């Protein structure tokens, strides 16, 4: 079994995750327009 390297989340990771959230919610319109900033703010918590 391969060892997983675990590290703390960095700012660049949050930006990448915000992009993924943004793309996901643009495809599946959930009634709220997600922006990169709102996704980033959500993921910061």
WOLINDA-V332983 format. One record per helix or strand. SS is the DSSP state (2 for helix, 1 for strand). FROM is the first residue (numbers start at 1). LEN is the number of residues. If there is no record, write none. Layout:
SS/FROM/LEN ; SS/FROM/LEN
This chain:
2/11/17 ; 2/36/9
